[in-house]
Amino acid sequence: MDDHKFSLFLDLEDKVPLEGKEMLREGAIQFITTTTTIIIIIHMGSYWICWLFGVIHILPLLGSIHAMIPQSPIKCNQSICTLHNSYGTWGDRKDCYALNVTYPTTEEQLRLAVSYAVQNNLKVKVVTKYSHTIPKLACPQENSLLISTEKDDSGIQIDAANFVVTVDAGVGLRQLIDEVEKGGFSLVAAPYWEGVSIGGLISTGAHGSSWWGKGGSVHDHVLGISIVVPASRSEGYAKILRLEAHDPLFNAAKVSLGMLGAISKVKLSLEHRFKRSITYNFTDDAHIEDEYIDHAKQYEFADITWYPSRHTAVYRYDSRVPLNASGDGVYDFIGFQANSILVSESVRAAEKSLEKTRYIDGKCLTAATILGFKKLVANGLKNNGLIFTGYPVVGYQGKMQASGSCLYSTRIDTSCAWDPRIKGLFFYESTAIFPASKFGDFIRDVRKLRDLIKPENFCGVDNYNGILIRFIKGSDAYLGQSEDSVVVDFNYYRANDPSTPRLNQDVWEEVEQLAFFKYGAKPHWAKNRNVAFLGVQHKYPKFNMFIAAKQQMDPKNVFSSKWSEEILYGKELEKTDGCALEGLCICTEDRHCSPLMGYHCSQGLVYTEARVCRNLPTSIPSSIA
């Protein structure tokens, strides 16, 4: 190990839990409290890589210099508008174009925009302020009009007597949470990331984690939806439908993928304001498949994060406590905090170097240190809004349920780590939703794959957020979950060049195919690579009811495009050279991988029906039927 030296420099406040320091010291990591930035230095034979992977604090705002807040996803010139998602790149790396964009500020302006499109035979796609959808659901077709809800964000009406809030579709999640908390109420369900609009998050089935009550999916707390749909000439070419639970179209509209019409308002249920208490238990991963059900039943907002290369599971003990419980904690998840742009770019440069040199041990060293850092700072929990001093962390629901401080940072030279304007993080995200009864077997297969090869091959995902395991309840929504389910999320490296294979490419392709094909997991509609959606229409018992509602509400497919139809109907595209590298296809021939770089189409190791791109000697047969 002499040629793989490793050190870490970390600035900390005085009060940090000793067990975090102990974990950081594992693996001969040097722990020095001298600087403001965490620096990992890896000696790789003939040269060094300096990896800056996080910042405890950055100098306050100086003068008129501002942070790099997220940019608009829409850019227009005199002839055309271009739509990106917040990561700057779609799954196929091809841009989306529209003729124009409009920014309605009222429901009537939204109706008039749809009316204009219908009268002029234009397609319509609704776009939110941040556009965090990874698949091309929002991608318009030729002769299209974009409708942005960015400025339709002023209406938040609380009906205190009935515990209901009615919200304009463009209202941001954080804006809504803060407003209802001020009124003495709480939203029970929310996704962990707060950079979403209310219309966008219910359209795509966004969720937190809970099997309790109405569950962790926000759309299951919806009491009413107002949606603008195409109409006849006599109706003004567009009309507003106001749907509530008794309406036949309501369960279609709750998760609509933006393909039924333009949501204008959402009515959500509220509860009295409450507090939560959170403790993370970093422990051995040996029994996840036996414990996940009991864990979800015991804690209202339970989740589990699995770091397979580290043989570690992190159980989140998260439940309500009395409103008078002491504590004013905040959950400021470290992955969503503002990072120094230099840090983000350095992390990416280091990761690219590790990929290029195929240095697995380097990825494992960083994975170990990142996990130690997460334990040290409790993944971003702060007892008093400033720093973590120990468990449990108790705080109001509004401060504990969603994070996204990088969206609002005023610190100098910072941004969200994945901002496409910098050379920062660039990754895939896979999210699979399992029937609760099948999830344990999936875990057993992933564990078998890890142990069959070697745990080090899983270090790439542990450099991000490991494998996040959450819980959502069965839903009446046609495109929601038909039964209590377990959701798995994991992020992993994406190359800048689409023709460049990834280190351990085959591992994550096999995990992906295990989930979606062996166990029939459903894809999260707003995430995933294209292969996750293959055959998706057969996984929803009420899929045909959604299609019937779609034909009734939008018979001329004004709100559809060829890209959104490909996702909805799970269509497989024509296979091209290298298509499997980007998750645009499942390989059947070597050319779908990268044979010139040694990656050939091979069968899975545990799931032998899987077809993955594996780095192999050139003597391997050139195709698999």
C-alpha positions in Angstrom: 0.0 0.0 0.0 3.0 2.3 0.0 2.2 3.6 -3.5 -1.4 4.3 -2.6 -1.1 7.0 0.1 -4.1 8.8 1.3 -4.7 11.8 3.5 -7.6 14.0 4.5 -7.7 17.5 5.7 -10.9 18.7 7.4 -12.1 21.8 9.2 -14.6 21.2 12.0 -16.3 22.9 14.8 -15.4 21.8 18.3 -18.5 19.7 18.9 -18.5 16.7 16.7 -19.4 13.1 17.6 -16.3 11.0 18.4 -17.7 8.0 16.5 -17.5 10.0 13.2 -13.8 10.7 13.8 -13.2 7.1 14.6 -14.8 6.0 11.3 -12.7 8.6 9.4 -9.5 7.1 10.8 -10.4 3.7 9.4 -8.1 2.8 6.5 -5.2 4.9 7.7 -6.8 8.2 6.9 -5.0 11.2 8.3 -7.3 13.5 10.2 -6.1 17.1 10.4 -8.3 20.1 11.4 -6.5 22.9 9.6 -8.4 24.0 6.5 -11.9 24.9 5.3 -12.0 22.3 2.6 -11.9 18.5 2.7 -9.1 17.4 0.4 -8.4 13.8 -0.5 -4.9 13.2 -2.0 -4.4 9.8 -3.7 -1.0 8.8 -4.8 -1.3 6.7 -8.0 2.1 5.3 -8.8 3.7 8.1 -10.8 1.4 11.0 -10.0 -1.1 12.4 -7.5 -4.8 13.2 -7.7 -6.2 15.9 -5.4 -9.9 15.3 -4.7 -11.8 18.1 -3.0 -15.2 16.6 -2.3 -16.9 18.9 0.2 -16.9 22.2 2.0 -17.9 22.7 5.6 -18.2 26.5 5.1 -17.3 29.1 2.6 -16.6 32.8 3.0 -19.7 34.9 3.3 -21.0 37.0 0.3 -18.5 39.7 -0.5 -19.6 42.9 -2.2 -21.9 42.3 -5.2 -20.5 38.8 -6.0 -23.3 36.2 -6.0 -23.5 32.5 -6.2 -24.4 30.7 -9.4 -28.1 29.9 -8.8 -29.8 27.5 -11.3 -30.4 28.8 -14.8 -33.6 28.7 -16.7 -34.0 25.5 -18.6 -35.3 27.4 -21.6 -33.1 29.5 -24.0 -34.6 31.3 -26.9 -33.2 33.3 -29.8 -35.1 35.1 -32.6 -36.0 31.8 -34.4 -36.3 29.0 -31.9 -36.3 27.9 -28.2 -34.1 25.2 -26.7 -35.2 23.2 -23.7 -32.7 21.4 -21.4 -33.2 19.7 -18.1 -31.4 20.9 -15.0 -28.5 18.6 -15.7 -28.0 20.2 -19.1 -28.2 16.9 -21.0 -31.0 14.5 -21.9 -30.7 10.7 -22.0 -29.9 10.7 -25.7 -27.9 13.9 -25.5 -30.0 15.5 -28.2 -31.5 19.0 -27.6 -35.3 19.7 -27.6 -36.7 22.6 -29.6 -39.9 24.6 -29.7 -41.2 27.6 -31.7 -41.8 29.8 -28.7 -42.5 29.9 -25.0 -45.1 31.7 -22.9 -45.1 32.5 -19.2 -48.7 32.7 -17.9 -49.2 34.2 -14.4 -52.8 33.3 -13.9 -55.1 30.4 -14.6 -56.9 32.3 -17.3 -53.7 33.2 -19.1 -52.8 29.5 -19.0 -56.2 28.7 -20.5 -55.6 31.2 -23.3 -52.1 29.8 -24.0 -53.6 26.3 -24.5 -56.4 27.8 -26.6 -53.9 29.6 -28.9 -52.0 26.3 -29.4 -55.1 24.4 -30.2 -56.4 27.0 -32.7 -53.0 27.0 -34.4 -52.4 23.3 -34.5 -49.4 23.5 -32.2 -48.2 20.8 -29.8 -47.8 21.9 -26.1 -45.4 20.9 -23.4 -45.5 22.3 -19.9 -42.1 23.1 -18.4 -41.3 24.0 -14.7 -38.8 26.5 -13.3 -36.0 24.0 -12.8 -37.0 21.1 -15.1 -35.5 18.2 -13.1 -37.1 15.5 -15.2 -34.4 13.2 -16.6 -36.4 11.4 -19.3 -37.7 13.5 -22.2 -41.3 13.8 -21.0 -41.2 17.6 -21.3 -39.4 17.5 -24.7 -41.6 19.2 -27.4 -42.1 18.1 -31.0 -41.9 20.2 -34.1 -44.4 23.0 -34.2 -44.6 23.2 -30.5 -45.3 25.8 -27.8 -43.7 25.6 -24.4 -45.7 26.8 -21.5 -43.6 27.6 -18.4 -45.2 27.7 -15.0 -42.2 29.6 -13.6 -44.3 32.8 -13.0 -47.5 31.1 -12.1 -46.4 30.9 -8.5 -48.3 33.5 -6.5 -51.4 31.6 -5.3 -51.3 29.7 -1.9 -54.7 29.7 -0.2 -55.0 27.9 3.1 -58.4 26.7 4.3 -57.7 26.3 8.0 -61.1 25.0 8.9 -60.8 22.0 6.5 -57.0 21.5 6.6 -56.6 22.1 2.9 -54.2 24.3 0.9 -54.9 25.2 -2.8 -51.7 26.1 -4.7 -50.8 27.4 -8.2 -49.0 24.7 -10.2 -45.8 26.8 -10.4 -45.4 27.3 -6.7 -42.1 25.8 -5.5 -42.1 23.1 -2.8 -40.0 25.2 -0.4 -42.3 28.2 -0.8 -45.3 26.1 0.0 -43.8 24.3 2.9 -42.7 27.6 4.5 -46.2 29.2 4.0 -48.2 26.4 5.5 -45.8 26.1 8.5 -46.3 29.8 9.2 -50.0 29.1 9.3 -49.5 26.4 11.9 -49.8 23.4 9.5 -47.5 20.9 7.9 -47.4 18.9 4.6 -46.9 15.3 5.5 -45.3 14.1 2.3 -42.6 15.7 0.2 -39.7 14.5 -1.9 -36.3 14.9 -0.4 -35.2 17.4 -3.0 -37.1 20.7 -2.8 -36.2 22.2 -6.2 -39.5 21.2 -7.8 -42.9 22.8 -8.5 -46.1 21.4 -7.1 -47.5 20.7 -10.6 -44.3 19.0 -11.7 -43.9 16.8 -8.6 -47.4 15.4 -8.6 -47.3 14.8 -12.4 -44.3 12.6 -12.1 -45.1 10.7 -8.9 -42.5 12.4 -6.7 -42.3 11.0 -3.1 -40.7 10.9 0.2 -40.7 7.8 2.4 -43.6 6.4 4.4 -46.0 3.5 4.6 -48.0 5.3 7.3 -51.3 7.1 6.8 -51.7 8.1 3.2 -48.1 7.2 2.5 -45.0 9.0 1.1 -46.2 9.9 -2.4 -47.4 13.5 -2.6 -50.1 12.7 -5.2 -51.8 10.6 -2.6 -52.3 13.7 -0.4 -54.0 15.5 -3.4 -57.7 16.3 -2.8 -58.3 18.2 -6.1 -56.7 19.2 -9.4 -57.6 21.9 -11.8 -56.3 21.2 -15.3 -56.6 23.0 -18.6 -57.4 20.7 -21.5 -58.1 21.2 -25.2 -61.7 21.9 -26.1 -64.1 22.6 -29.0 -64.4 25.9 -30.8 -67.7 26.6 -28.9 -65.8 26.1 -25.6 -63.0 28.5 -26.6 -60.6 25.8 -27.7 -59.5 25.2 -24.1 -61.4 24.7 -20.8 -60.6 24.1 -17.2 -61.6 20.8 -15.5 -61.9 20.9 -11.7 -61.4 17.3 -10.6 -61.9 15.9 -7.1 -61.9 12.4 -5.7 -65.4 11.5 -7.0 -64.5 12.4 -10.6 -63.8 9.5 -12.9 -60.7 11.4 -14.3 -59.2 12.2 -10.9 -57.0 9.1 -10.6 -55.6 9.7 -14.1 -54.8 13.3 -13.4 -53.0 12.6 -10.1 -49.9 11.3 -12.0 -50.4 12.6 -15.5 -46.8 12.9 -16.8 -47.9 16.2 -18.3 -49.8 14.3 -21.1 -53.4 15.1 -20.1 -53.3 18.8 -20.0 -51.8 21.8 -18.2 -52.3 21.6 -14.4 -53.2 25.0 -13.1 -54.0 24.4 -9.4 -53.6 21.6 -6.9 -55.5 21.1 -3.6 -53.5 19.3 -0.9 -54.4 18.0 2.5 -52.7 19.4 5.6 -52.2 18.4 9.2 -51.4 20.4 12.3 -47.8 21.5 12.5 -45.6 18.8 14.0 -42.0 17.9 14.8 -39.8 15.0 13.9 -36.9 13.3 15.6 -34.2 11.7 13.3 -31.3 9.4 14.2 -29.0 7.6 11.7 -27.7 4.2 12.7 -24.6 3.3 10.8 -24.3 -0.5 11.1 -23.5 -3.7 9.3 -25.5 -4.5 6.1 -26.0 -8.2 6.8 -29.8 -8.3 7.4 -31.4 -5.6 5.2 -33.5 -8.1 3.4 -34.9 -9.4 6.7 -35.4 -6.1 8.4 -36.7 -3.6 5.8 -40.4 -4.3 6.4 -40.2 -4.0 10.2 -38.1 -0.9 9.9 -40.8 0.8 7.6 -43.6 -0.2 10.0 -41.8 1.0 13.1 -40.8 4.5 11.9 -43.2 6.8 10.1 -40.5 8.3 7.8 -38.0 5.5 7.7 -35.4 4.9 5.0 -32.3 2.8 4.6 -29.1 3.7 2.7 -27.0 0.8 1.7 -23.3 1.2 0.8 -22.5 -2.3 -0.6 -18.8 -1.8 -1.1 -18.5 -0.8 2.6 -20.8 -3.5 3.9 -22.7 -0.7 5.6 -26.3 0.0 6.1 -27.6 3.3 7.5 -31.0 3.0 9.1 -33.0 6.2 9.5 -35.0 6.3 12.7 -37.5 9.0 11.9 -40.7 9.6 13.7 -43.0 12.4 15.0 -42.5 13.8 18.5 -44.6 16.2 20.5 -44.6 19.8 19.4 -43.1 20.9 22.7 -40.1 18.5 22.3 -36.9 20.5 22.5 -35.0 21.1 19.3 -35.0 23.4 16.2 -33.1 21.1 13.9 -32.7 21.3 10.1 -32.1 18.6 7.6 -29.7 20.2 5.0 -28.6 17.1 3.0 -25.0 17.4 2.1 -25.6 16.4 -1.5 -27.9 19.4 -2.0 -25.8 22.0 -0.2 -24.0 24.7 -2.2 -20.5 23.6 -3.2 -17.6 25.7 -4.2 -17.4 25.5 -7.9 -13.7 24.6 -7.5 -14.7 21.7 -5.3 -17.3 20.4 -7.8 -14.9 20.7 -10.7 -12.1 19.0 -8.8 -14.4 16.1 -7.8 -15.3 15.6 -11.4 -11.7 15.8 -12.7 -10.6 13.3 -10.1 -13.4 10.9 -10.9 -12.6 11.1 -14.6 -8.9 10.3 -13.8 -9.9 7.3 -11.8 -12.1 6.1 -14.6 -9.5 6.6 -17.2 -6.8 4.8 -15.3 -9.3 2.1 -14.1 -8.1 2.7 -10.6 -10.8 0.9 -8.6 -8.9 1.2 -5.3 -8.9 5.0 -5.7 -12.7 4.9 -5.9 -12.8 2.7 -2.8 -10.6 5.1 -0.8 -12.8 8.0 -1.6 -16.0 5.9 -0.9 -14.6 5.1 2.5 -13.8 8.7 3.3 -17.1 10.1 2.0 -19.0 7.6 4.2 -16.9 8.6 7.2 -17.6 12.3 6.5 -21.4 11.6 6.2 -21.3 9.9 9.6 -19.4 12.8 11.0 -21.9 15.4 9.9 -25.0 13.1 10.1 -25.6 13.4 6.4 -26.5 17.1 6.8 -28.6 17.1 10.0 -28.0 20.2 12.1 -29.2 20.4 15.7 -29.5 24.2 15.7 -29.4 25.0 12.0 -25.6 25.4 12.1 -23.9 22.2 13.0 -24.5 18.6 14.0 -23.8 18.0 17.7 -25.4 14.7 18.4 -28.5 12.5 18.1 -31.4 12.7 18.0 -31.9 15.8 15.9 -35.4 17.2 16.6 -37.0 19.9 14.4 -40.2 21.1 12.8 -41.5 19.1 9.9 -41.0 22.0 7.5 -37.3 22.0 8.2 -36.8 18.3 8.2 -38.7 16.9 5.2 -36.9 18.4 2.1 -33.5 20.0 1.3 -32.0 22.1 -1.4 -29.9 24.9 0.0 -27.8 25.2 -3.1 -30.8 26.7 -4.9 -30.6 29.8 -2.7 -27.0 30.2 -1.7 -25.5 33.7 -1.5 -22.0 32.4 -0.7 -19.2 33.4 -3.1 -18.4 31.2 -6.1 -20.8 28.3 -5.3 -23.5 26.3 -7.1 -25.3 23.1 -7.1 -22.7 20.4 -7.7 -24.3 19.2 -11.0 -24.9 22.7 -12.5 -24.2 22.2 -16.3 -22.4 25.5 -16.6 -19.5 24.2 -14.7 -17.4 21.0 -15.2 -19.0 19.5 -12.1 -20.8 16.2 -11.3 -22.3 14.3 -14.3 -24.1 11.1 -13.5 -26.9 8.7 -14.2 -29.7 8.0 -11.8 -31.6 4.8 -11.7 -34.8 4.5 -9.6 -36.7 1.2 -9.4 -40.0 0.7 -7.5 -40.5 -2.9 -6.2 -43.6 -4.6 -4.8 -42.6 -4.9 -1.1 -42.8 -8.7 -1.2 -40.1 -8.9 -4.0 -37.6 -6.5 -2.6 -35.8 -8.9 -0.3 -35.0 -11.2 -3.1 -33.5 -8.3 -5.1 -31.3 -7.4 -2.2 -30.1 -11.0 -2.0 -29.2 -11.1 -5.7 -27.3 -7.8 -5.5 -25.4 -9.1 -2.5 -24.7 -12.3 -4.4 -23.4 -10.3 -7.3 -21.2 -8.2 -5.0 -19.7 -11.3 -3.3 -19.3 -13.2 -6.6 -17.1 -10.5 -8.1 -15.6 -8.3 -5.4 -17.1 -5.6 -3.2 -14.6 -3.0 -4.7 -16.5 -3.1 -8.0 -19.4 -1.4 -6.1 -17.3 1.5 -4.9 -18.5 3.8 -7.8 -22.0 4.0 -6.5 -20.8 4.5 -2.9 -18.9 7.6 -4.1 -22.4 9.2 -4.5 -25.2 8.2 -2.2 -25.0 4.5 -2.1 -28.3 2.7 -2.7 -31.2 4.7 -1.1 -34.1 2.6 0.0 -37.5 4.3 0.6 -41.1 3.3 1.1 -44.3 4.4 -0.6 -47.8 3.1 -0.1 -50.2 1.6 -2.6 -52.1 4.3 -4.6 -55.4 4.7 -6.5 -53.5 6.7 -9.2 -53.5 4.8 -12.5 -49.8 5.4 -12.9 -49.0 5.2 -9.2 -48.2 2.0 -7.3 -50.9 -0.6 -7.0 -49.5 -2.0 -3.8 -47.1 -1.0 -0.9 -43.7 -0.6 -2.5 -40.0 -0.2 -1.9 -38.1 2.4 -4.0 -34.4 2.1 -4.7 -32.3 5.0 -6.0 -28.6 5.0 -7.0 -26.4 7.4 -8.9 -23.3 6.5 -10.9 -20.7 8.0 -13.2 -21.6 9.2 -16.7 -18.8 9.9 -19.2 -18.6 13.2 -21.0 -18.2 11.3 -24.3 -21.1 9.0 -25.0 -18.8 6.5 -26.6 -16.7 6.0 -23.5 -17.5 3.0 -21.4 -17.6 3.2 -17.6 -15.5 1.4 -15.1 -17.5 -1.6 -13.9 -20.1 -0.8 -16.6 -21.4 -4.4 -16.5 -22.1 -4.3 -12.7 -24.6 -1.4 -12.9 -26.2 -2.7 -16.1 -26.8 -6.0 -14.4 -28.3 -4.4 -11.3 -30.5 -2.3 -13.5 -31.7 -5.3 -15.4 -32.2 -7.3 -12.2 -34.5 -4.6 -11.0 -36.6 -3.9 -14.0 -36.7 -7.2 -15.8 -36.1 -10.1 -13.3 -38.2 -8.5 -10.6 -40.5 -6.4 -12.7 -39.8 -3.1 -10.9 -41.5 0.0 -12.2 -39.4 3.0 -13.1 -39.8 6.3 -11.5 -41.3 8.4 -14.2 -39.0 11.4 -13.7 -35.7 9.5 -13.5 -33.9 6.6 -15.2 -32.2 5.8 -18.4 -34.4 4.8 -21.4 -34.0 1.0 -20.9 -35.8 1.2 -17.6 -39.1 2.0 -19.4 -39.1 -1.0 -21.8 -42.4 -2.7 -21.5 -43.5 -0.3 -18.7 -47.1 -0.3 -19.9 -47.5 -4.0 -18.9 -46.5 -3.2 -15.3 -49.5 -1.1 -14.4 -52.9 -2.9 -13.9 -54.8 0.3 -14.7 -52.6 1.5 -17.6 -55.5 1.1 -20.1 -57.7 3.3 -17.8 -55.0 6.0 -18.0 -54.9 5.8 -21.8 -58.7 6.0 -21.9 -58.6 9.1 -19.8 -55.9 10.5 -22.0 -58.0 10.0 -25.1 -61.0 11.7 -23.4 -59.0 14.7 -22.1 -56.7 15.2 -25.0 -58.1 13.3 -28.1 -55.7 15.1 -30.5 -52.6 14.4 -28.5 -51.8 18.1 -28.1 -49.8 17.4 -24.9 -47.9 14.4 -26.3 -44.7 14.2 -28.3 -42.8 11.2 -29.8 -40.4 11.4 -26.9 -43.1 11.3 -24.2 -44.9 8.5 -26.1 -41.7 6.5 -26.2 -41.5 6.7 -22.4 -45.2 6.1 -21.7 -45.5 3.1 -24.0 -42.0 1.7 -23.2 -40.9 1.6 -26.8 -37.5 0.2 -27.7 -35.6 2.3 -30.2 -33.5 1.2 -33.1 -30.2 -0.2 -31.8 -27.1 1.6 -32.9 -23.4 1.4 -32.2 -22.7 2.1 -28.6 -26.4 2.5 -27.6 -26.0 0.3 -24.5 -23.3 2.5 -23.0 -25.9 5.2 -22.5 -28.8 3.0 -21.5 -30.6 3.6 -24.8 -30.7 -0.1 -25.5 -29.8 -3.5 -24.1 -27.0 -5.0 -26.0 -27.4 -8.0 -28.3 -24.2 -7.5 -30.3 -20.7 -6.2 -29.4 -21.2 -3.1 -31.5 -23.9 -2.0 -29.0 -21.1 -1.7 -26.5 -17.5 -0.6 -27.3 -15.5 -3.6 -28.7 -12.6 -1.3 -29.8 -12.1 -0.4 -26.1 -12.5 -4.0 -25.0 -16.2 -3.9 -23.9 -18.3 -6.8 -25.3 -21.9 -7.9 -25.0 -22.0 -10.6 -22.3 -24.5 -12.4 -20.1 -25.0 -11.4 -16.5 -23.2 -13.2 -13.7 -26.1 -13.7 -11.3 -29.0 -12.8 -13.6 -27.8 -14.7 -16.6 -30.6 -13.4 -18.8 -29.1 -9.9 -18.5 -27.0 -8.6 -21.4 -24.3 -6.2 -20.3 -21.2 -4.5 -21.6 -18.2 -6.1 -19.9 -14.5 -5.4 -20.3 -13.3 -8.8 -21.7 -10.4 -10.2 -23.7 -10.9 -9.9 -27.5 -11.2 -13.7 -27.8 -14.7 -13.6 -26.4 -17.4 -14.3 -29.1 -18.6 -11.1 -30.8 -22.3 -11.4 -30.1 -24.9 -13.1 -27.9 -28.2 -14.1 -29.4 
